[in-house]
Amino acid sequence: DQLSGILNGVDTSYWNPLHDPYLPENYSSTGLAGKAASKLALQKHFGLEQDPDVPLLGIVSRLTRQKGIDLVLAIADQLLAQSVQLAILGSGDSAFESELQCLPREQPGRVGIHIGYDEALAHVVEAGADIFLMPSRFEPCGLNQMYSMLYGTPPVVRHTGGLADSVVDATPSTLADGTATGFVFSGANEAELLACVLRALILFQDRKAWRKIQLAGMQQDFSWHQSAEKYLSLYQSLLTLPRA
C-alpha cells in the first residue's frame, strides 16, 4: 500500500494513424479504410501472399525469452496450420534470430522476418497487422500494445505488468459492454498462448464484433496527458500526508 504504479504515455503526435507519415494511407476510428493499404504494403514488403482477408499477425520486439519469443516459436507449426500470415520485426538472441529465419523458408509466402530495427517498418507493422502478438513473461509497462490498440490492431498479451493494466480481454461481458480491446492469457506457456491466438482468430471472423474491439482500442487515451495527471495526483496526495 506504499507503492503506486503509473503507465508510460504514448507520444500521440508521433504514434497516430491519422497523421503517421510512414503509412501509405492514413486512417482513424471514424474511417478505417486506410488500414487495408498498410496491410497490403506489409504483405508486399515481406513477400507474403496479397490476400486482404487472411489474418496477418504482427510482432515488433526484442527477440528474447522475456518477450516470449520462445513461446511463439514453440507454437509456430500449429499456428501456421491455420490460415494465417506472420510478420516479425526485431533483433536479439542469436539463437532465436536463426530459428525465426528458418520460418520463411519453410512457409514461403506466409511468414516474413526482418532482423534488426526499422522505424518506418515498425509503424507499418502496427498498422498493417490484424492482430499483434506480445506474450511477454514480464513487462513493467510496454508500449507496443498501446500502439497496436491506437492503430486498430487488437493485441494478444500475457496478463502481466502494464499489459494487464492496459488491455481489456475480449469476454462475453466486455464484448457486450464495448470495453474489450484485445485478448489476454495468464500462463507463460505455449498452450495458453496458442489457445488465446485461436480465440482471437475465431472472433476475427465476426466482423461486427471485431470492429467493436478495434474502435474501443483506438478510443483509449494513452497520451502523456493521462500519465502526467496521475503523477500530479500522486504528488498532491503526498503533500497531504502528515510529516514524520
N, C-alpha and C positions, 0 to 999 in steps of 0.2 A: 504493500500500500504506500510505499515511499517512492515508487517509480512511476514515470509517465512515458508513454510511447507516442511519438508523433511521426507520421509518414512523411517521406520526402515529397516534394512537389514536382510537377512537370512544367517545363518551360513551354507553355501553350502558344507562345509566339513562334516557336520552332517546331514543336510536335503538334501539328494541327492540319488535318486533311483538307481543310478549306483553303489553306494558304501555302501548303507544303510545295516548295519549288522542285522537289525531287520526284513528284508524282506526274505521270503522263496526263492525268486529268484530276482536277480537284473535286471534292465532294463534301457533303456534310450530312447531318442527321435528317435534314429536310429534303435531301436528294442524294441517294446512294448510287446512282447510275455510274458515276465516275470510278467507283471502286473496281468495276469489272475491267477497266483499262489497266489498272495496276496488276490485276491477276494475269491478264494476257501478257503484259510486259515481263512479269516474273516467270511465266512459263517459257517465254521466248528466251530470256536470259539464261535459264538453266537447261534449255533444250528439252523441255517437257512437252508432252502432247498438249496441243492447244484446245482444251476442252473446257468451256465455261461452266459446265455442270459438275465435273469431278471435284470432290472435296480436296482442297490444297492445304496441307498442314505446314506451318512455318515455324522455324526456330532461329532466333538470334541470341547467341550465348557464348560464354566461355565454355570450352569443351572440357569440363571437369566433373568429377564424381559429385561435388557439391551441387552442381546444376542438374544432376540426374541423367546425364548423357548416357551413362552405362545402362540405365533403365530403358531409354529409347532404343539403344542398340539391341537390348535383350528381347524387345517386342517387335523389332523391325520386320521379321519374316511374317509374323501373324498380322501385323498392321498392314503390310503391303499385300497380304492375301485379300484385303478388302479393295474396293475400287477407290484408291486414294493416290495422291501425289505428295511428295515431301521435299521441301526446300529448306536447306540448312546453311546458315552463315555463322562462322565463328572460328576460334582457334583455341588451343590449349594443350592438353595432354597428347603427346605424340602418338600413343597407342590408340586413343580414341579417334584422332585425326585419320590414322591409317585404316581403322575399321570402317569409318564413315565413307572414306574414299572408295571403298570396295562396292558400296551400295549402288552407285550409278552404273557400274559395270554389270552388276547382277540384275539390275532393274532399269534398263535403258528407257528413257522417255518418261520415267516415273519418279526418279529421285535426282535432285540437284544438290551439289555440295560446293560451297565456296570457303576454302580455308584461308583465314585472315580476317581483316575487318574492312568494310567498305561502307562509309556513312550513307551515301545515296542508296545503296542496295538495302541497307537496314530499313530505311523508310519504306522502300517498295515492298519488302517482305511483310512489314507490319500492315501495310495497306492491301497487298495483293493476296495474302493468305486468307483462307476462310476460317481457320482455327489456328491458334497459337499455342505451342506446347512449352510449358515451363514447369517441369516436375522436380523442382529443387528439393534437396534434402533439408536445407535451411536457407532462409532468405530474410535478413533483417528488415528490408523494405521491398526492394525490387522496383524497377521502373518499367521493364518491358511489358508486364501485364497491364500496366496503366496505359502505355502507348497503344497496346492492342485494343483495349476497350474503347479508347478515344477514336480509333481508326475503324471501328465496327467489326473487329476481329475477335470474337469471344475466345478467351484463353482457357486452357486446361491446366490447372495448377494443383500443387500439393497443399494441404492445409497446414501451413507453417508460416510463422512470422508475418511480414507485410502482405504476403499472398492471401493468407486467411483474413487479414484485415481489409483487403481492398476488393476481393472478388466474391460475389454472391452466387452460390451454387444454384444451378437450374433444377429445382424440385417442383413437384406439382403445385405447392403453395406459392413459391416465389414466381413461378410462371404465371399463376393466376393473378397475383397482385402486381405484376410488372416490375419486380425488383431483381430478377435473375440477370446476371451479367456474364456468367461463364460457367465453368464446370470444375468441381473441387473433389479431390480424393484424399484419403487420410494416410494410408501406409506407404512408406518409401519402398515399394516393391513393384515388380513388373506386372503382377496380376491386377493390382488395383489401378495402375496407370492404364493398362490395356482396357479394362472394364470402363474406365472413365472416358477414354477416347471413343470407344464404341458407343457409349451413351450419347456423346456429342454427335457422332456420325448419324445415329438414328434420328436425333432431333433436327439435324441439318436438312433432312428430307421434308420436314414440316416447315415450309417457307414462312408461313404466318408467325409461328412460334419463334422461328429463328430471327425474323426481323424484329420482334419484340426484344429479344436478348441483345441484338445489335444496338438498337436505339437506346435501351436502358444503359448500356455501357458508354455510349457516345455522349449521353447527357450527364455523366458523372463529372463532378468538379474536383479534379486532381491538381489544380493550379497551386502555385506557391501562395496565393492569397489565402487559401484554406489553411495551409500549413502555418503561415505566419500568424493567422488569427489564433491558432491553437497555442503557438509559442507565447503570444501576448497574454492569452488567458492563463497559461501556466505561470508566467512571471507575476501577473497580478494576484493570483492565488497565493503565491509565496510571500508577497508583500503583506498579506493579511495574517500570516502566521505570527504567533507571539514570539518575541525574542527569547533566546535561551538565557 
